[in-house]
Amino acid sequence: MAVAILTHDAFPDRAKTAVGLLRYGDRTVEALVDRERAGQRVHDSLPDVQDAPIVASMADAPEVDTLVIGISPIGGEFDESWREDVRTALERGCDVYSGLHDFLADDKEFARLAEEHDAELHDLRKPPEDLTVAAGTAGDVDATVVTTVGTDCSTGKMTASFEIRDAARERGLDAAVVPTGQTGIAITGWGIVIDRVIADYAAGAVERLVEEAQAADLLVVEGQGALAHPAYSGVTTSILHGSVPDALVMCHEAGREAIHGYESFDIPPLPEYVDIYERLAAPISDASVVAGMLNTRHLDDGAAADAVAEYSDALDAPATDPVRHGVPDEILDAIL
């Protein structure tokens, strides 16, 4: 399947879905649609993923089957400046995938164009209609369950989840990611976006995913939000309790000291944060933080190595930057 990804004015730092698809997806990305970086290539900004040209609009994109909105702004709202690109995609008969809270299928113009041109609108955040409260049974699965947790949003929980999965598969284990956000679903083709689920059913939705996941050895539950986040701690708690994990992996961005976008709220000291996660998990499971994943993308190699070592000491657990250094055996051993 040939794909174009819309990332207007956001690539790479604020286009998490686009970066996830470029790094872990199995679809051929023919172009990024980004008016700010038109004329460049993906590798000019992000050399360690699939490469593709960057064009100014969907009208300039090569022939593709699908347009993916690769941005998920705070609040998940549709930006009207994207309308012409979505319109063009539908008129070309392309399916459109969106992880926004604003459902494209509810837009009368888009729905009409999709019907006229035999295209489909896929709203990844739309939850199933038959969700229920949790029964507390996710801990009964045979596989080891590890949940990625974070000090803040956008600290690398999704990336860590796929890197752990891939490291386990390289060892010959049957491993799978349990996707709880729109990017994970866009990559794997299944899952439930937990932040769209009615609060009473959120832990139950995670429980369903864990019980439905097809892996015999290791399930890596993709975390969302953070317990100290003033806006998104609720979804974090639902994932933590609904997954009934055997282990936790803490994700952090080097140098980040305050909650992004809420800078008046400091990130707790790392040893204290580990204790917060473990104490909140304790009524449901005896999971502890067994490893750390550190995003060091803004550091040079020497500073990154030092930061990972300091992070490991703060957590009292092995740590790595999974993109830069991979997932070493000691971390996979600690998880298993």
C-alpha positions as CSV (number, residue, x, y, z in Angstrom):
1,M,0.0,0.0,0.0
2,A,1.4,3.4,-1.0
3,V,0.9,6.2,1.5
4,A,1.2,9.9,1.8
5,I,1.4,11.5,5.2
6,L,0.2,15.0,6.1
7,T,2.5,16.7,8.5
8,H,2.0,20.5,7.8
9,D,4.4,22.6,9.8
10,A,5.0,19.8,12.4
11,F,7.6,17.5,11.0
12,P,9.5,15.9,12.7
13,D,9.1,17.0,16.3
14,R,5.3,17.4,16.4
15,A,4.3,14.7,14.0
16,K,4.4,11.6,16.2
17,T,2.2,9.5,14.0
18,A,4.2,10.3,10.9
19,V,7.5,9.4,12.6
20,G,6.0,6.2,14.0
21,L,4.8,5.1,10.5
22,L,8.2,6.0,8.9
23,R,10.1,4.1,11.6
24,Y,7.9,1.0,12.3
25,G,5.2,0.8,9.6
26,D,5.2,-1.7,6.8
27,R,3.6,0.6,4.2
28,T,5.6,2.4,1.5
29,V,5.6,6.1,2.2
30,E,5.7,7.9,-1.1
31,A,5.6,11.5,0.2
32,L,5.1,13.7,3.2
33,V,2.7,16.7,2.7
34,D,4.3,19.6,4.6
35,R,4.2,23.2,3.2
36,E,7.0,24.3,5.5
37,R,9.5,21.6,4.3
38,A,8.5,21.2,0.7
39,G,11.4,20.4,-1.6
40,Q,13.3,18.6,1.2
41,R,13.4,14.8,2.0
42,V,12.6,13.0,5.2
43,H,16.2,12.1,5.7
44,D,17.2,15.8,5.8
45,S,15.5,15.9,9.2
46,L,15.3,12.3,10.3
47,P,18.0,10.0,8.8
48,D,17.2,6.8,10.6
49,V,13.7,6.0,9.1
50,Q,12.2,5.3,5.7
51,D,13.0,8.1,3.3
52,A,10.5,10.0,1.1
53,P,10.2,13.4,-0.7
54,I,8.3,16.2,1.0
55,V,5.8,18.1,-1.1
56,A,3.7,21.3,-0.4
57,S,0.3,19.8,-0.9
58,M,-1.6,16.6,-1.8
59,A,-2.0,18.0,-5.3
60,D,1.8,17.6,-5.6
61,A,1.9,14.1,-4.2
62,P,2.6,11.1,-6.4
63,E,0.0,8.4,-6.9
64,V,-0.9,6.8,-3.6
65,D,-3.7,4.7,-2.1
66,T,-4.0,6.4,1.2
67,L,-3.5,9.7,3.0
68,V,-2.7,9.6,6.7
69,I,-3.0,12.6,8.9
70,G,0.3,12.3,10.7
71,I,-0.3,15.0,13.3
72,S,-2.2,14.8,16.5
73,P,-2.3,18.3,18.1
74,I,-3.3,18.9,21.7
75,G,-7.1,18.4,21.8
76,G,-7.1,16.4,18.6
77,E,-8.9,19.1,16.6
78,F,-9.0,19.2,12.8
79,D,-7.1,22.2,11.3
80,E,-9.1,23.8,8.5
81,S,-5.9,24.5,6.6
82,W,-5.7,20.8,6.0
83,R,-9.2,20.6,4.3
84,E,-7.9,21.1,0.7
85,D,-5.4,18.3,1.0
86,V,-8.1,15.9,2.4
87,R,-10.5,17.0,-0.3
88,T,-7.9,16.3,-3.0
89,A,-7.1,12.9,-1.6
90,L,-10.7,11.9,-1.6
91,E,-11.2,13.2,-5.1
92,R,-8.3,11.0,-6.2
93,G,-10.0,8.0,-4.6
94,C,-7.6,7.7,-1.7
95,D,-8.7,6.4,1.7
96,V,-8.0,8.8,4.5
97,Y,-6.8,7.7,8.0
98,S,-7.1,10.1,10.9
99,G,-6.3,9.9,14.6
100,L,-8.1,13.1,15.6
101,H,-10.9,13.6,18.1
102,D,-12.7,15.4,15.3
103,F,-14.1,12.4,13.2
104,L,-13.7,13.0,9.5
105,A,-16.7,10.7,8.8
106,D,-18.9,13.3,10.6
107,D,-17.8,16.0,8.1
108,K,-20.6,16.3,5.5
109,E,-18.2,17.3,2.7
110,F,-15.7,14.6,3.3
111,A,-18.5,11.9,3.7
112,R,-20.0,13.0,0.4
113,L,-16.6,13.0,-1.4
114,A,-15.7,9.6,0.0
115,E,-19.0,8.1,-1.3
116,E,-18.7,9.8,-4.7
117,H,-15.1,8.6,-5.3
118,D,-15.3,5.1,-3.7
119,A,-13.0,6.1,-0.9
120,E,-13.1,5.3,2.8
121,L,-12.7,7.5,5.9
122,H,-11.0,5.7,8.9
123,D,-11.3,7.5,12.2
124,L,-8.8,5.6,14.3
125,R,-9.9,7.2,17.6
126,K,-13.5,5.9,17.3
127,P,-13.9,3.3,20.0
128,P,-16.0,0.0,19.8
129,E,-19.6,0.4,20.9
130,D,-19.6,-2.7,23.1
131,L,-17.0,-1.8,25.8
132,T,-17.5,-2.7,29.4
133,V,-15.9,-2.0,32.8
134,A,-12.8,-4.1,33.6
135,A,-13.2,-7.4,35.4
136,G,-9.6,-7.5,36.6
137,T,-8.7,-10.5,34.5
138,A,-5.8,-9.2,32.3
139,G,-3.3,-10.7,34.7
140,D,-4.6,-14.2,33.8
141,V,-2.9,-14.2,30.3
142,D,0.0,-16.6,29.9
143,A,2.3,-14.0,28.3
144,T,4.5,-11.7,30.3
145,V,2.9,-8.2,30.2
146,V,5.1,-5.1,30.4
147,T,3.6,-1.6,30.3
148,T,5.6,1.4,29.2
149,V,5.0,4.5,31.4
150,G,6.4,8.0,31.3
151,T,7.4,11.1,33.1
152,D,5.4,13.2,30.7
153,C,3.6,12.9,27.4
154,S,5.7,12.4,24.3
155,T,8.7,10.9,26.1
156,G,9.0,7.8,23.9
157,K,6.5,5.3,25.3
158,M,5.3,4.2,21.8
159,T,8.8,4.0,20.5
160,A,10.0,2.0,23.5
161,S,7.1,-0.4,23.0
162,F,8.0,-1.2,19.4
163,E,11.8,-1.4,20.2
164,I,11.1,-3.8,23.0
165,R,8.9,-5.9,20.8
166,D,11.5,-6.0,18.0
167,A,14.3,-6.9,20.4
168,A,12.2,-9.8,21.8
169,R,11.5,-11.0,18.3
170,E,15.2,-10.9,17.4
171,R,15.7,-13.3,20.4
172,G,13.1,-15.6,18.9
173,L,10.3,-14.8,21.2
174,D,6.6,-14.4,20.2
175,A,6.0,-10.7,21.1
176,A,3.4,-8.1,20.2
177,V,2.7,-4.5,21.0
178,V,-0.8,-3.7,22.5
179,P,-1.7,-0.4,20.9
180,T,-3.6,2.1,23.0
181,G,-3.1,5.2,20.8
182,Q,-3.7,6.3,17.3
183,T,-0.1,6.0,16.2
184,G,0.2,2.4,17.4
185,I,-3.1,1.5,15.7
186,A,-1.9,3.2,12.4
187,I,1.2,1.0,12.6
188,T,-0.3,-2.3,13.6
189,G,-3.8,-2.1,12.2
190,W,-5.6,-2.9,15.4
191,G,-6.1,-1.6,19.0
192,I,-8.3,0.9,20.8
193,V,-7.4,4.6,21.4
194,I,-8.0,4.7,25.2
195,D,-8.2,8.5,25.5
196,R,-11.4,8.4,23.5
197,V,-13.1,5.8,25.7
198,I,-15.7,6.6,28.3
199,A,-13.8,6.8,31.6
200,D,-15.7,3.9,33.3
201,Y,-14.8,1.6,30.4
202,A,-11.1,2.7,29.8
203,A,-9.5,0.0,32.0
204,G,-11.9,-2.5,30.5
205,A,-10.8,-1.5,27.0
206,V,-7.1,-2.1,27.9
207,E,-8.1,-5.4,29.5
208,R,-9.8,-6.5,26.3
209,L,-6.7,-5.6,24.3
210,V,-4.4,-7.6,26.5
211,E,-6.7,-10.6,26.4
212,E,-7.1,-10.4,22.6
213,A,-3.4,-9.8,21.8
214,Q,-1.9,-12.7,19.8
215,A,1.5,-13.3,21.4
216,A,2.6,-16.3,23.5
217,D,5.7,-14.8,25.2
218,L,5.6,-11.0,25.6
219,L,2.9,-8.3,25.4
220,V,4.1,-4.7,25.4
221,V,1.3,-2.4,26.4
222,E,1.8,1.1,24.9
223,G,1.4,3.7,27.6
224,Q,-0.2,7.1,27.4
225,G,0.1,10.3,29.3
226,A,1.8,10.4,32.8
227,L,0.7,10.1,36.4
228,A,2.0,13.6,37.2
229,H,0.4,15.2,34.2
230,P,-2.4,17.7,35.2
231,A,-4.5,16.8,32.1
232,Y,-3.8,13.2,31.1
233,S,-3.2,11.3,34.3
234,G,-6.6,9.6,34.0
235,V,-5.8,7.6,30.9
236,T,-2.4,6.6,32.4
237,T,-4.1,5.1,35.4
238,S,-6.6,3.2,33.3
239,I,-3.8,1.6,31.3
240,L,-1.8,0.9,34.4
241,H,-4.7,-0.9,36.1
242,G,-6.4,-2.4,33.0
243,S,-3.2,-4.1,31.8
244,V,-2.3,-5.7,35.2
245,P,1.4,-5.6,34.2
246,D,4.2,-7.9,35.4
247,A,6.7,-5.1,34.8
248,L,7.0,-1.4,34.0
249,V,9.4,0.4,31.8
250,M,9.9,4.2,32.5
251,C,10.3,6.6,29.6
252,H,11.8,10.1,29.9
253,E,13.3,12.8,27.7
254,A,16.8,13.9,28.7
255,G,16.8,17.4,30.1
256,R,13.0,17.7,30.5
257,E,12.3,19.1,34.0
258,A,8.7,20.3,33.7
259,I,5.5,19.0,32.1
260,H,5.5,20.1,28.4
261,G,2.9,22.7,27.9
262,Y,2.3,23.0,31.6
263,E,5.6,24.4,32.7
264,S,4.4,25.5,36.1
265,F,4.2,21.7,37.0
266,D,7.6,20.2,37.7
267,I,8.4,16.6,36.8
268,P,8.9,14.8,40.2
269,P,12.4,13.6,41.0
270,L,12.9,10.3,39.2
271,P,13.3,8.0,42.3
272,E,10.1,9.6,43.7
273,Y,8.3,9.1,40.3
274,V,9.2,5.4,40.2
275,D,7.7,5.1,43.7
276,I,4.5,6.8,42.6
277,Y,4.0,4.4,39.7
278,E,4.8,1.3,41.8
279,R,2.5,2.4,44.6
280,L,-0.4,3.1,42.2
281,A,0.1,-0.2,40.5
282,A,0.3,-2.1,43.8
283,P,-3.4,-2.7,44.5
284,I,-3.7,-4.4,41.1
285,S,-0.3,-5.9,40.5
286,D,3.1,-6.1,42.1
287,A,4.8,-4.6,39.0
288,S,7.9,-2.6,39.5
289,V,10.0,-0.3,37.2
290,V,12.6,-2.8,35.9
291,A,14.1,-0.7,33.1
292,G,14.3,2.8,31.7
293,M,14.1,4.2,28.2
294,L,15.7,7.7,27.6
295,N,15.1,10.0,24.6
296,T,18.5,11.7,23.9
297,R,17.8,13.0,20.4
298,H,18.9,16.5,21.3
299,L,22.3,15.4,22.7
300,D,25.5,14.5,21.0
301,D,26.9,10.9,21.4
302,G,29.0,11.6,24.5
303,A,26.4,13.6,26.3
304,A,23.8,10.9,25.5
305,A,25.9,8.2,27.0
306,D,26.4,10.2,30.2
307,A,22.6,11.0,30.3
308,V,21.7,7.3,30.0
309,A,24.1,6.3,32.8
310,E,22.7,9.0,35.1
311,Y,19.2,7.9,34.2
312,S,20.0,4.3,35.1
313,D,21.4,5.4,38.4
314,A,18.3,7.5,39.2
315,L,16.0,4.6,38.4
316,D,18.2,2.0,40.0
317,A,17.5,-0.1,36.9
318,P,19.2,-0.7,33.5
319,A,18.5,2.0,30.9
320,T,19.1,2.8,27.2
321,D,18.1,5.1,24.4
322,P,16.3,2.5,22.3
323,V,16.6,4.3,19.0
324,R,20.2,5.3,19.5
325,H,21.6,2.2,21.3
326,G,18.9,-0.5,20.8
327,V,17.5,-2.7,23.6
328,P,20.4,-4.6,25.2
329,D,20.1,-8.1,26.6
330,E,20.1,-6.9,30.2
331,I,17.0,-4.8,29.7
332,L,15.1,-7.6,27.9
333,D,16.2,-10.0,30.7
334,A,14.9,-7.6,33.3
335,I,11.6,-7.3,31.6
336,L,11.2,-11.1,31.2
